[in-house]
Amino acid sequence: MKKKIKVVAAIIENNVGEILCALRSSNMSMPNCWEFPGGKVENGESLYDAIEREIKEELLCRVKAVDVFNDSTYEYDDIIVNLVCIKCELVDGNPVATEHAKIIWLNRENLNSLKWAPADVSSIEMLVKE
């Protein structure tokens, strides 16, 4: 039986309507795929607490979780990922790529130009239509 993990990801929009995209580094699973930054939810942790902690750890900035945008499950060859994308507001600092190969800000109409991790695709489709 495949292991199932719950993961949160931040959809962070800047003041000109661009969305933060993060490129998975070569030492991560699915290297060179784009994703929304985030990570695993720890035992006893709320979704909002998890995303705020993950962004502080990964991007060295602070966000405020605002609203769950999409909750989807994707089955990979070896694992099942329940990905909860949460819209977040940047409240302090500027994102810095510490774990990812790089981060960029993109207009939503350009999001489809990137090669996304499969679990993120349903959220990309929803954002482009929004």
N, CA, C and O atoms as a Tinker XYZ file with bonds, in Angstrom:
   520  protein
     1  N      0.823000   -1.180000    0.000000    73     2
     2  CA     0.000000    0.000000    0.000000    64     1     3
     3  C      0.877000    1.257000    0.000000    63     2     4     5
     4  O      1.848000    1.348000    0.752000    81     3
     5  N      0.524000    2.216000   -0.847000    73     3     6
     6  CA     1.311000    3.437000   -0.965000    64     5     7
     7  C      1.111000    4.338000    0.248000    63     6     8     9
     8  O      0.028000    4.406000    0.829000    81     7
     9  N      2.175000    5.015000    0.606000    73     7    10
    10  CA     2.114000    5.983000    1.691000    64     9    11
    11  C      1.368000    7.221000    1.187000    63    10    12    13
    12  O      1.557000    7.648000    0.048000    81    11
    13  N      0.519000    7.794000    2.048000    73    11    14
    14  CA    -0.217000    9.008000    1.709000    64    13    15
    15  C      0.291000   10.140000    2.596000    63    14    16    17
    16  O      0.381000    9.994000    3.815000    81    15
    17  N      0.625000   11.274000    1.970000    73    15    18
    18  CA     1.092000   12.418000    2.746000    64    17    19
    19  C      0.225000   13.643000    2.454000    63    18    20    21
    20  O     -0.284000   13.818000    1.347000    81    19
    21  N      0.073000   14.481000    3.472000    73    19    22
    22  CA    -0.671000   15.738000    3.331000    64    21    23
    23  C      0.358000   16.854000    3.214000    63    22    24    25
    24  O      1.246000   17.002000    4.054000    81    23
    25  N      0.210000   17.634000    2.144000    73    23    26
    26  CA     1.159000   18.700000    1.839000    64    25    27
    27  C      0.380000   19.997000    1.638000    63    26    28    29
    28  O     -0.708000   19.996000    1.061000    81    27
    29  N      0.948000   21.100000    2.120000    73    27    30
    30  CA     0.368000   22.417000    1.870000    64    29    31
    31  C      1.286000   23.185000    0.924000    63    30    32    33
    32  O      2.505000   23.013000    0.942000    81    31
    33  N      0.679000   24.032000    0.100000    73    31    34
    34  CA     1.445000   24.853000   -0.830000    64    33    35
    35  C      0.847000   26.249000   -0.844000    63    34    36    37
    36  O     -0.371000   26.416000   -0.773000    81    35
    37  N      1.720000   27.258000   -0.935000    73    35    38
    38  CA     1.289000   28.647000   -0.882000    64    37    39
    39  C      1.128000   29.240000   -2.270000    63    38    40    41
    40  O      2.020000   29.148000   -3.113000    81    39
    41  N     -0.024000   29.847000   -2.486000    73    39    42
    42  CA    -0.227000   30.666000   -3.678000    64    41    43
    43  C     -0.096000   32.107000   -3.191000    63    42    44    45
    44  O     -0.993000   32.653000   -2.548000    81    43
    45  N      1.050000   32.706000   -3.519000    73    43    46
    46  CA     1.369000   34.055000   -3.060000    64    45    47
    47  C      1.329000   34.985000   -4.273000    63    46    48    49
    48  O      2.051000   34.787000   -5.250000    81    47
    49  N      0.476000   35.995000   -4.190000    73    47    50
    50  CA     0.343000   36.952000   -5.288000    64    49    51
    51  C      0.923000   38.288000   -4.836000    63    50    52    53
    52  O      0.652000   38.749000   -3.727000    81    51
    53  N      1.730000   38.910000   -5.710000    73    51    54
    54  CA     2.293000   40.210000   -5.338000    64    53    55
    55  C      1.330000   41.337000   -5.712000    63    54    56    57
    56  O      0.239000   41.084000   -6.222000    81    55
    57  N      1.738000   42.573000   -5.456000    73    55    58
    58  CA     0.830000   43.706000   -5.645000    64    57    59
    59  C      0.568000   44.066000   -7.108000    63    58    60    61
    60  O     -0.246000   44.946000   -7.388000    81    59
    61  N      1.247000   43.399000   -8.044000    73    59    62
    62  CA     0.952000   43.616000   -9.468000    64    61    63
    63  C      0.290000   42.386000  -10.093000    63    62    64    65
    64  O      0.195000   42.273000  -11.315000    81    63
    65  N     -0.166000   41.467000   -9.236000    73    63    66
    66  CA    -0.927000   40.322000   -9.727000    64    65    67
    67  C     -0.105000   39.136000  -10.198000    63    66    68    69
    68  O     -0.646000   38.215000  -10.809000    81    67
    69  N      1.207000   39.141000   -9.921000    73    67    70
    70  CA     2.043000   37.995000  -10.293000    64    69    71
    71  C      2.039000   36.967000   -9.163000    63    70    72    73
    72  O      1.869000   37.309000   -7.993000    81    71
    73  N      2.228000   35.706000   -9.537000    73    71    74
    74  CA     2.183000   34.597000   -8.585000    64    73    75
    75  C      3.572000   33.981000   -8.445000    63    74    76    77
    76  O      4.280000   33.787000   -9.433000    81    75
    77  N      3.950000   33.678000   -7.207000    73    75    78
    78  CA     5.274000   33.117000   -6.924000    64    77    79
    79  C      5.334000   31.648000   -7.340000    63    78    80    81
    80  O      4.495000   30.840000   -6.940000    81    79
    81  N      6.341000   31.318000   -8.148000    73    79    82
    82  CA     6.573000   29.954000   -8.635000    64    81    83
    83  C      7.971000   29.530000   -8.203000    63    82    84    85
    84  O      8.906000   30.330000   -8.251000    81    83
    85  N      8.119000   28.276000   -7.783000    73    83    86
    86  CA     9.403000   27.786000   -7.277000    64    85    87
    87  C      9.855000   26.559000   -8.081000    63    86    88    89
    88  O      9.078000   25.631000   -8.305000    81    87
    89  N     11.117000   26.571000   -8.507000    73    87    90
    90  CA    11.696000   25.471000   -9.285000    64    89    91
    91  C     12.366000   24.479000   -8.350000    63    90    92    93
    92  O     13.271000   24.839000   -7.597000    81    91
    93  N     11.916000   23.215000   -8.398000    73    91    94
    94  CA    12.506000   22.172000   -7.559000    64    93    95
    95  C     13.969000   21.969000   -7.956000    63    94    96    97
    96  O     14.299000   21.910000   -9.141000    81    95
    97  N     14.830000   21.864000   -6.962000    73    95    98
    98  CA    16.262000   21.722000   -7.231000    64    97    99
    99  C     16.611000   20.291000   -7.633000    63    98   100   101
   100  O     15.794000   19.378000   -7.519000    81    99
   101  N     17.832000   20.123000   -8.101000    73    99   102
   102  CA    18.274000   18.819000   -8.617000    64   101   103
   103  C     18.350000   17.751000   -7.538000    63   102   104   105
   104  O     18.342000   16.562000   -7.858000    81   103
   105  N     18.425000   18.141000   -6.254000    73   103   106
   106  CA    18.481000   17.127000   -5.190000    64   105   107
   107  C     17.116000   16.828000   -4.578000    63   106   108   109
   108  O     17.034000   16.085000   -3.601000    81   107
   109  N     16.042000   17.394000   -5.135000    73   107   110
   110  CA    14.678000   17.098000   -4.676000    64   109   111
   111  C     14.088000   16.021000   -5.582000    63   110   112   113
   112  O     14.581000   15.786000   -6.686000    81   111
   113  N     13.021000   15.365000   -5.102000    73   111   114
   114  CA    12.290000   14.485000   -6.011000    64   113   115
   115  C     11.656000   15.387000   -7.078000    63   114   116   117
   116  O     11.394000   16.561000   -6.819000    81   115
   117  N     11.414000   14.851000   -8.249000    73   115   118
   118  CA    10.894000   15.624000   -9.384000    64   117   119
   119  C     11.720000   16.887000   -9.641000    63   118   120   121
   120  O     11.175000   17.990000   -9.662000    81   119
   121  N     13.049000   16.726000   -9.840000    73   119   122
   122  CA    13.892000   17.900000  -10.065000    64   121   123
   123  C     13.460000   18.636000  -11.338000    63   122   124   125
   124  O     12.943000   18.040000  -12.283000    81   123
   125  N     13.690000   19.937000  -11.325000    73   123   126
   126  CA    13.404000   20.805000  -12.483000    64   125   127
   127  C     11.927000   20.907000  -12.844000    63   126   128   129
   128  O     11.588000   21.305000  -13.958000    81   127
   129  N     11.047000   20.552000  -11.910000    73   127   130
   130  CA     9.622000   20.818000  -12.073000    64   129   131
   131  C      9.293000   22.024000  -11.199000    63   130   132   133
   132  O      9.898000   22.232000  -10.148000    81   131
   133  N      8.337000   22.800000  -11.649000    73   131   134
   134  CA     7.898000   23.963000  -10.888000    64   133   135
   135  C      6.796000   23.556000   -9.924000    63   134   136   137
   136  O      6.070000   22.590000  -10.159000    81   135
   137  N      6.684000   24.306000   -8.839000    73   135   138
   138  CA     5.657000   24.034000   -7.839000    64   137   139
   139  C      5.348000   25.315000   -7.085000    63   138   140   141
   140  O      6.058000   26.314000   -7.196000    81   139
   141  N      4.268000   25.260000   -6.315000    73   139   142
   142  CA     4.036000   26.303000   -5.333000    64   141   143
   143  C      4.797000   25.874000   -4.083000    63   142   144   145
   144  O      4.718000   24.707000   -3.697000    81   143
   145  N      5.531000   26.781000   -3.439000    73   143   146
   146  CA     6.335000   26.395000   -2.286000    64   145   147
   147  C      5.467000   25.953000   -1.100000    63   146   148   149
   148  O      4.338000   26.413000   -0.928000    81   147
   149  N      6.019000   25.066000   -0.306000    73   147   150
   150  CA     5.313000   24.555000    0.862000    64   149   151
   151  C      5.968000   23.286000    1.353000    63   150   152   153
   152  O      7.167000   23.081000    1.160000    81   151
   153  N      5.179000   22.428000    1.991000    73   151   154
   154  CA     5.741000   21.183000    2.497000    64   153   155
   155  C      4.729000   20.391000    3.296000    63   154   156   157
   156  O      3.535000   20.689000    3.304000    81   155
   157  N      5.243000   19.371000    3.970000    73   155   158
   158  CA     4.384000   18.438000    4.705000    64   157   159
   159  C      3.770000   19.089000    5.940000    63   158   160   161
   160  O      4.378000   19.930000    6.602000    81   159
   161  N      2.543000   18.665000    6.219000    73   159   162
   162  CA     1.848000   19.087000    7.435000    64   161   163
   163  C      2.296000   18.154000    8.564000    63   162   164   165
   164  O      2.231000   16.932000    8.428000    81   163
   165  N      2.745000   18.728000    9.662000    73   163   166
   166  CA     3.190000   17.920000   10.795000    64   165   167
   167  C      1.994000   17.508000   11.654000    63   166   168   169
   168  O      0.949000   18.158000   11.626000    81   167
   169  N      2.155000   16.412000   12.425000    73   167   170
   170  CA     1.087000   15.925000   13.299000    64   169   171
   171  C      0.600000   17.028000   14.231000    63   170   172   173
   172  O      1.395000   17.713000   14.874000    81   171
   173  N     -0.725000   17.189000   14.293000    73   171   174
   174  CA    -1.322000   18.157000   15.190000    64   173   175
   175  C     -1.292000   19.592000   14.694000    63   174   176   177
   176  O     -1.745000   20.498000   15.392000    81   175
   177  N     -0.769000   19.805000   13.511000    73   175   178
   178  CA    -0.615000   21.153000   12.972000    64   177   179
   179  C     -1.798000   21.490000   12.057000    63   178   180   181
   180  O     -2.223000   20.646000   11.269000    81   179
   181  N     -2.329000   22.701000   12.151000    73   179   182
   182  CA    -3.391000   23.114000   11.244000    64   181   183
   183  C     -2.783000   23.419000    9.867000    63   182   184   185
   184  O     -1.579000   23.653000    9.754000    81   183
   185  N     -3.616000   23.414000    8.834000    73   183   186
   186  CA    -3.144000   23.728000    7.484000    64   185   187
   187  C     -2.521000   25.114000    7.445000    63   186   188   189
   188  O     -1.457000   25.304000    6.856000    81   187
   189  N     -3.178000   26.082000    8.070000    73   187   190
   190  CA    -2.679000   27.459000    8.053000    64   189   191
   191  C     -1.352000   27.584000    8.804000    63   190   192   193
   192  O     -0.438000   28.265000    8.339000    81   191
   193  N     -1.243000   26.929000    9.959000    73   191   194
   194  CA     0.022000   26.957000   10.703000    64   193   195
   195  C      1.135000   26.308000    9.884000    63   194   196   197
   196  O      2.266000   26.792000    9.868000    81   195
   197  N      0.804000   25.207000    9.205000    73   195   198
   198  CA     1.805000   24.483000    8.414000    64   197   199
   199  C      2.349000   25.342000    7.281000    63   198   200   201
   200  O      3.562000   25.395000    7.075000    81   199
   201  N      1.466000   26.019000    6.539000    73   199   202
   202  CA     1.956000   26.803000    5.401000    64   201   203
   203  C      2.746000   28.014000    5.873000    63   202   204   205
   204  O      3.743000   28.383000    5.252000    81   203
   205  N      2.317000   28.630000    6.954000    73   203   206
   206  CA     3.061000   29.783000    7.466000    64   205   207
   207  C      4.455000   29.358000    7.951000    63   206   208   209
   208  O      5.434000   30.073000    7.734000    81   207
   209  N      4.542000   28.192000    8.607000    73   207   210
   210  CA     5.844000   27.674000    9.062000    64   209   211
   211  C      6.734000   27.308000    7.879000    63   210   212   213
   212  O      7.907000   27.680000    7.842000    81   211
   213  N      6.172000   26.573000    6.906000    73   211   214
   214  CA     6.959000   26.122000    5.751000    64   213   215
   215  C      7.539000   27.304000    4.968000    63   214   216   217
   216  O      8.704000   27.268000    4.571000    81   215
   217  N      6.747000   28.336000    4.745000    73   215   218
   218  CA     7.233000   29.483000    3.977000    64   217   219
   219  C      8.325000   30.221000    4.743000    63   218   220   221
   220  O      9.304000   30.676000    4.152000    81   219
   221  N      8.158000   30.337000    6.055000    73   219   222
   222  CA     9.200000   30.977000    6.878000    64   221   223
   223  C     10.509000   30.185000    6.770000    63   222   224   225
   224  O     11.583000   30.775000    6.646000    81   223
   225  N     10.420000   28.834000    6.818000    73   223   226
   226  CA    11.614000   27.981000    6.736000    64   225   227
   227  C     12.235000   27.994000    5.343000    63   226   228   229
   228  O     13.453000   28.112000    5.205000    81   227
   229  N     11.402000   27.872000    4.311000    73   227   230
   230  CA    11.897000   27.714000    2.935000    64   229   231
   231  C     12.273000   29.008000    2.249000    63   230   232   233
   232  O     13.252000   29.053000    1.504000    81   231
   233  N     11.508000   30.068000    2.491000    73   231   234
   234  CA    11.686000   31.304000    1.721000    64   233   235
   235  C     12.123000   32.495000    2.573000    63   234   236   237
   236  O     12.284000   33.600000    2.054000    81   235
   237  N     12.316000   32.278000    3.877000    73   235   238
   238  CA    12.809000   33.303000    4.783000    64   237   239
   239  C     11.976000   34.583000    4.757000    63   238   240   241
   240  O     12.512000   35.690000    4.814000    81   239
   241  N     10.659000   34.413000    4.670000    73   239   242
   242  CA     9.733000   35.541000    4.739000    64   241   243
   243  C      8.485000   35.063000    5.476000    63   242   244   245
   244  O      8.339000   33.873000    5.753000    81   243
   245  N      7.586000   36.000000    5.792000    73   243   246
   246  CA     6.379000   35.619000    6.505000    64   245   247
   247  C      5.157000   35.844000    5.634000    63   246   248   249
   248  O      5.034000   36.861000    4.952000    81   247
   249  N      4.251000   34.866000    5.671000    73   247   250
   250  CA     2.967000   34.989000    4.983000    64   249   251
   251  C      1.842000   34.766000    5.984000    63   250   252   253
   252  O      2.029000   34.173000    7.046000    81   251
   253  N      0.671000   35.261000    5.606000    73   251   254
   254  CA    -0.547000   34.998000    6.372000    64   253   255
   255  C     -1.454000   34.156000    5.477000    63   254   256   257
   256  O     -1.797000   34.566000    4.368000    81   255
   257  N     -1.837000   32.986000    5.962000    73   255   258
   258  CA    -2.755000   32.126000    5.219000    64   257   259
   259  C     -4.124000   32.786000    5.203000    63   258   260   261
   260  O     -4.627000   33.211000    6.243000    81   259
   261  N     -4.733000   32.872000    4.008000    73   259   262
   262  CA    -6.000000   33.577000    3.862000    64   261   263
   263  C     -7.157000   32.624000    3.591000    63   262   264   265
   264  O     -8.200000   32.712000    4.239000    81   263
   265  N     -6.977000   31.703000    2.627000    73   263   266
   266  CA    -8.102000   30.885000    2.194000    64   265   267
   267  C     -7.604000   29.635000    1.464000    63   266   268   269
   268  O     -6.669000   29.712000    0.667000    81   267
   269  N     -8.224000   28.492000    1.734000    73   267   270
   270  CA    -7.909000   27.285000    0.969000    64   269   271
   271  C     -8.427000   27.484000   -0.455000    63   270   272   273
   272  O     -9.603000   27.781000   -0.661000    81   271
   273  N     -7.536000   27.316000   -1.435000    73   271   274
   274  CA    -7.885000   27.532000   -2.836000    64   273   275
   275  C     -8.262000   26.233000   -3.536000    63   274   276   277
   276  O     -9.232000   26.188000   -4.292000    81   275
   277  N     -7.494000   25.179000   -3.284000    73   275   278
   278  CA    -7.738000   23.899000   -3.948000    64   277   279
   279  C     -7.214000   22.774000   -3.065000    63   278   280   281
   280  O     -6.136000   22.875000   -2.479000    81   279
   281  N     -7.992000   21.705000   -2.981000    73   279   282
   282  CA    -7.609000   20.519000   -2.219000    64   281   283
   283  C     -7.730000   19.347000   -3.183000    63   282   284   285
   284  O     -8.835000   18.960000   -3.561000    81   283
   285  N     -6.594000   18.784000   -3.579000    73   283   286
   286  CA    -6.623000   17.700000   -4.562000    64   285   287
   287  C     -5.663000   16.591000   -4.143000    63   286   288   289
   288  O     -4.758000   16.804000   -3.337000    81   287
   289  N     -5.876000   15.424000   -4.697000    73   287   290
   290  CA    -5.018000   14.280000   -4.408000    64   289   291
   291  C     -4.444000   13.772000   -5.721000    63   290   292   293
   292  O     -5.159000   13.621000   -6.712000    81   291
   293  N     -3.140000   13.511000   -5.711000    73   291   294
   294  CA    -2.466000   13.014000   -6.904000    64   293   295
   295  C     -1.691000   11.758000   -6.536000    63   294   296   297
   296  O     -0.959000   11.735000   -5.546000    81   295
   297  N     -1.856000   10.726000   -7.334000    73   295   298
   298  CA    -1.171000    9.459000   -7.070000    64   297   299
   299  C      0.049000    9.338000   -7.972000    63   298   300   301
   300  O     -0.070000    9.204000   -9.189000    81   299
   301  N      1.221000    9.387000   -7.354000    73   299   302
   302  CA     2.486000    9.160000   -8.058000    64   301   303
   303  C      2.772000    7.661000   -8.039000    63   302   304   305
   304  O      2.014000    6.892000   -7.449000    81   303
   305  N      3.863000    7.244000   -8.683000    73   303   306
   306  CA     4.216000    5.822000   -8.734000    64   305   307
   307  C      4.411000    5.229000   -7.338000    63   306   308   309
   308  O      4.032000    4.085000   -7.086000    81   307
   309  N      5.008000    6.015000   -6.428000    73   307   310
   310  CA     5.392000    5.474000   -5.125000    64   309   311
   311  C      4.689000    6.102000   -3.927000    63   310   312   313
   312  O      4.875000    5.654000   -2.795000    81   311
   313  N      3.880000    7.139000   -4.165000    73   311   314
   314  CA     3.278000    7.864000   -3.042000    64   313   315
   315  C      1.986000    8.548000   -3.496000    63   314   316   317
   316  O      1.812000    8.852000   -4.676000    81   315
   317  N      1.092000    8.782000   -2.544000    73   315   318
   318  CA    -0.136000    9.535000   -2.818000    64   317   319
   319  C     -0.023000   10.859000   -2.066000    63   318   320   321
   320  O      0.183000   10.882000   -0.853000    81   319
   321  N     -0.162000   11.960000   -2.806000    73   319   322
   322  CA    -0.025000   13.291000   -2.221000    64   321   323
   323  C     -1.384000   13.982000   -2.181000    63   322   324   325
   324  O     -2.023000   14.178000   -3.214000    81   323
   325  N     -1.814000   14.347000   -0.979000    73   323   326
   326  CA    -2.993000   15.209000   -0.811000    64   325   327
   327  C     -2.442000   16.626000   -0.692000    63   326   328   329
   328  O     -1.896000   17.001000    0.346000    81   327
   329  N     -2.589000   17.417000   -1.766000    73   327   330
   330  CA    -2.032000   18.761000   -1.840000    64   329   331
   331  C     -3.127000   19.796000   -1.596000    63   330   332   333
   332  O     -4.115000   19.857000   -2.328000    81   331
   333  N     -2.937000   20.599000   -0.568000    73   331   334
   334  CA    -3.874000   21.672000   -0.251000    64   333   335
   335  C     -3.174000   22.994000   -0.562000    63   334   336   337
   336  O     -2.243000   23.398000    0.135000    81   335
   337  N     -3.646000   23.666000   -1.631000    73   335   338
   338  CA    -3.089000   24.966000   -1.999000    64   337   339
   339  C     -3.862000   26.056000   -1.279000    63   338   340   341
   340  O     -5.092000   26.093000   -1.306000    81   339
   341  N     -3.118000   26.940000   -0.637000    73   339   342
   342  CA    -3.704000   27.980000    0.196000    64   341   343
   343  C     -3.250000   29.351000   -0.311000    63   342   344   345
   344  O     -2.056000   29.600000   -0.474000    81   343
   345  N     -4.217000   30.232000   -0.557000    73   343   346
   346  CA    -3.860000   31.603000   -0.918000    64   345   347
   347  C     -3.298000   32.285000    0.320000    63   346   348   349
   348  O     -3.870000   32.208000    1.407000    81   347
   349  N     -2.161000   32.956000    0.130000    73   347   350
   350  CA    -1.459000   33.596000    1.235000    64   349   351
   351  C     -1.079000   35.021000    0.864000    63   350   352   353
   352  O     -0.861000   35.336000   -0.306000    81   351
   353  N     -1.002000   35.875000    1.875000    73   351   354
   354  CA    -0.526000   37.240000    1.696000    64   353   355
   355  C      0.881000   37.342000    2.260000    63   354   356   357
   356  O      1.157000   36.857000    3.357000    81   355
   357  N      1.762000   37.971000    1.510000    73   355   358
   358  CA     3.110000   38.241000    1.986000    64   357   359
   359  C      3.015000   39.379000    3.001000    63   358   360   361
   360  O      2.552000   40.469000    2.664000    81   359
   361  N      3.451000   39.137000    4.243000    73   359   362
   362  CA     3.317000   40.155000    5.280000    64   361   363
   363  C      4.651000   40.733000    5.751000    63   362   364   365
   364  O      4.680000   41.814000    6.339000    81   363
   365  N      5.755000   40.024000    5.500000    73   363   366
   366  CA     7.054000   40.539000    5.938000    64   365   367
   367  C      8.175000   39.890000    5.145000    63   366   368   369
   368  O      8.229000   38.667000    5.017000    81   367
   369  N      9.069000   40.714000    4.613000    73   367   370
   370  CA    10.231000   40.209000    3.894000    64   369   371
   371  C      9.936000   39.914000    2.442000    63   370   372   373
   372  O      8.805000   40.052000    1.975000    81   371
   373  N     10.982000   39.501000    1.732000    73   371   374
   374  CA    10.867000   39.089000    0.338000    64   373   375
   375  C     11.326000   37.644000    0.225000    63   374   376   377
   376  O     12.328000   37.266000    0.833000    81   375
   377  N     10.600000   36.823000   -0.550000    73   375   378
   378  CA    10.980000   35.411000   -0.674000    64   377   379
   379  C     12.393000   35.237000   -1.219000    63   378   380   381
   380  O     12.810000   35.931000   -2.146000    81   379
   381  N     13.124000   34.287000   -0.618000    73   379   382
   382  CA    14.479000   33.941000   -1.030000    64   381   383
   383  C     14.521000   32.435000   -1.257000    63   382   384   385
   384  O     14.066000   31.667000   -0.410000    81   383
   385  N     15.063000   32.010000   -2.390000    73   383   386
   386  CA    15.160000   30.569000   -2.681000    64   385   387
   387  C     16.297000   29.972000   -1.861000    63   386   388   389
   388  O     17.468000   30.202000   -2.163000    81   387
   389  N     15.955000   29.203000   -0.818000    73   387   390
   390  CA    16.989000   28.541000   -0.014000    64   389   391
   391  C     17.049000   27.049000   -0.331000    63   390   392   393
   392  O     18.119000   26.444000   -0.260000    81   391
   393  N     15.911000   26.453000   -0.679000    73   391   394
   394  CA    15.863000   25.030000   -1.006000    64   393   395
   395  C     15.620000   24.804000   -2.496000    63   394   396   397
   396  O     16.046000   23.791000   -3.051000    81   395
   397  N     14.946000   25.735000   -3.132000    73   395   398
   398  CA    14.622000   25.614000   -4.554000    64   397   399
   399  C     15.782000   26.139000   -5.407000    63   398   400   401
   400  O     16.605000   26.926000   -4.939000    81   399
   401  N     15.832000   25.685000   -6.675000    73   399   402
   402  CA    16.861000   26.159000   -7.591000    64   401   403
   403  C     16.664000   27.643000   -7.889000    63   402   404   405
   404  O     17.632000   28.396000   -8.001000    81   403
   405  N     15.397000   28.057000   -8.016000    73   403   406
   406  CA    15.096000   29.476000   -8.168000    64   405   407
   407  C     13.617000   29.712000   -7.961000    63   406   408   409
   408  O     12.808000   28.784000   -7.974000    81   407
   409  N     13.281000   30.979000   -7.769000    73   407   410
   410  CA    11.890000   31.395000   -7.672000    64   409   411
   411  C     11.674000   32.547000   -8.648000    63   410   412   413
   412  O     12.572000   33.351000   -8.894000    81   411
   413  N     10.457000   32.608000   -9.198000    73   411   414
   414  CA    10.101000   33.696000  -10.107000    64   413   415
   415  C      8.666000   34.129000   -9.845000    63   414   416   417
   416  O      7.872000   33.376000   -9.281000    81   415
   417  N      8.345000   35.343000  -10.258000    73   415   418
   418  CA     6.978000   35.849000  -10.219000    64   417   419
   419  C      6.449000   35.830000  -11.644000    63   418   420   421
   420  O      7.104000   36.335000  -12.556000    81   419
   421  N      5.274000   35.254000  -11.842000    73   419   422
   422  CA     4.687000   35.146000  -13.179000    64   421   423
   423  C      3.234000   35.602000  -13.175000    63   422   424   425
   424  O      2.506000   35.386000  -12.206000    81   423
   425  N      2.818000   36.241000  -14.278000    73   423   426
   426  CA     1.397000   36.532000  -14.472000    64   425   427
   427  C      0.664000   35.217000  -14.655000    63   426   428   429
   428  O      1.217000   34.263000  -15.204000    81   427
   429  N     -0.586000   35.161000  -14.193000    73   427   430
   430  CA    -1.335000   33.888000  -14.256000    64   429   431
   431  C     -1.488000   33.379000  -15.682000    63   430   432   433
   432  O     -1.522000   32.166000  -15.892000    81   431
   433  N     -1.582000   34.270000  -16.671000    73   431   434
   434  CA    -1.734000   33.794000  -18.053000    64   433   435
   435  C     -0.460000   33.125000  -18.579000    63   434   436   437
   436  O     -0.496000   32.457000  -19.613000    81   435
   437  N      0.665000   33.301000  -17.873000    73   435   438
   438  CA     1.921000   32.661000  -18.279000    64   437   439
   439  C      2.259000   31.412000  -17.464000    63   438   440   441
   440  O      3.279000   30.771000  -17.714000    81   439
   441  N      1.421000   31.065000  -16.501000    73   439   442
   442  CA     1.723000   29.910000  -15.636000    64   441   443
   443  C      1.860000   28.621000  -16.435000    63   442   444   445
   444  O      2.687000   27.771000  -16.102000    81   443
   445  N      1.058000   28.467000  -17.487000    73   443   446
   446  CA     1.119000   27.235000  -18.290000    64   445   447
   447  C      2.407000   27.098000  -19.097000    63   446   448   449
   448  O      2.643000   26.052000  -19.701000    81   447
   449  N      3.236000   28.129000  -19.119000    73   447   450
   450  CA     4.493000   28.051000  -19.871000    64   449   451
   451  C      5.553000   27.239000  -19.126000    63   450   452   453
   452  O      6.585000   26.893000  -19.700000    81   451
   453  N      5.304000   26.934000  -17.860000    73   451   454
   454  CA     6.263000   26.168000  -17.051000    64   453   455
   455  C      5.882000   24.695000  -17.004000    63   454   456   457
   456  O      4.724000   24.332000  -17.213000    81   455
   457  N      6.883000   23.845000  -16.724000    73   455   458
   458  CA     6.649000   22.410000  -16.527000    64   457   459
   459  C      6.402000   22.194000  -15.031000    63   458   460   461
   460  O      7.336000   22.209000  -14.229000    81   459
   461  N      5.129000   21.992000  -14.667000    73   459   462
   462  CA     4.730000   21.892000  -13.268000    64   461   463
   463  C      4.782000   20.453000  -12.762000    63   462   464   465
   464  O      4.618000   19.508000  -13.535000    81   463
   465  N      5.010000   20.296000  -11.458000    73   463   466
   466  CA     4.865000   18.988000  -10.815000    64   465   467
   467  C      3.407000   18.568000  -10.995000    63   466   468   469
   468  O      2.510000   19.398000  -10.844000    81   467
   469  N      3.153000   17.302000  -11.312000    73   467   470
   470  CA     1.782000   16.861000  -11.608000    64   469   471
   471  C      0.747000   17.218000  -10.551000    63   470   472   473
   472  O     -0.391000   17.538000  -10.895000    81   471
   473  N      1.110000   17.172000   -9.278000    73   471   474
   474  CA     0.139000   17.465000   -8.221000    64   473   475
   475  C     -0.330000   18.923000   -8.253000    63   474   476   477
   476  O     -1.414000   19.226000   -7.754000    81   475
   477  N      0.463000   19.827000   -8.830000    73   475   478
   478  CA     0.124000   21.251000   -8.872000    64   477   479
   479  C     -0.752000   21.629000  -10.068000    63   478   480   481
   480  O     -1.321000   22.721000  -10.092000    81   479
   481  N     -0.867000   20.744000  -11.059000    73   479   482
   482  CA    -1.519000   21.097000  -12.321000    64   481   483
   483  C     -2.974000   21.529000  -12.155000    63   482   484   485
   484  O     -3.398000   22.490000  -12.797000    81   483
   485  N     -3.751000   20.846000  -11.312000    73   483   486
   486  CA    -5.166000   21.233000  -11.176000    64   485   487
   487  C     -5.290000   22.646000  -10.611000    63   486   488   489
   488  O     -6.199000   23.379000  -10.999000    81   487
   489  N     -4.400000   23.043000   -9.706000    73   487   490
   490  CA    -4.444000   24.391000   -9.170000    64   489   491
   491  C     -4.048000   25.424000  -10.226000    63   490   492   493
   492  O     -4.609000   26.519000  -10.272000    81   491
   493  N     -3.086000   25.070000  -11.068000    73   491   494
   494  CA    -2.677000   25.978000  -12.163000    64   493   495
   495  C     -3.865000   26.220000  -13.087000    63   494   496   497
   496  O     -4.145000   27.359000  -13.458000    81   495
   497  N     -4.551000   25.163000  -13.453000    73   495   498
   498  CA    -5.707000   25.304000  -14.342000    64   497   499
   499  C     -6.772000   26.209000  -13.729000    63   498   500   501
   500  O     -7.364000   27.031000  -14.428000    81   499
   501  N     -7.018000   26.063000  -12.429000    73   499   502
   502  CA    -8.003000   26.911000  -11.742000    64   501   503
   503  C     -7.549000   28.371000  -11.698000    63   502   504   505
   504  O     -8.357000   29.279000  -11.894000    81   503
   505  N     -6.265000   28.595000  -11.443000    73   503   506
   506  CA    -5.747000   29.971000  -11.357000    64   505   507
   507  C     -5.838000   30.669000  -12.706000    63   506   508   509
   508  O     -6.197000   31.845000  -12.770000    81   507
   509  N     -5.520000   29.966000  -13.777000    73   507   510
   510  CA    -5.541000   30.567000  -15.115000    64   509   511
   511  C     -6.959000   30.990000  -15.480000    63   510   512   513
   512  O     -7.158000   32.013000  -16.136000    81   511
   513  N     -7.949000   30.197000  -15.051000    73   511   514
   514  CA    -9.352000   30.490000  -15.355000    64   513   515
   515  C     -9.933000   31.583000  -14.458000    63   514   516   517
   516  O    -10.927000   32.215000  -14.815000    81   515
   517  N     -9.320000   31.805000  -13.304000    73   515   518
   518  CA    -9.867000   32.727000  -12.294000    64   517   519
   519  C     -9.983000   34.167000  -12.807000    63   518   520
   520  O    -10.424000   35.050000  -12.072000    81   519
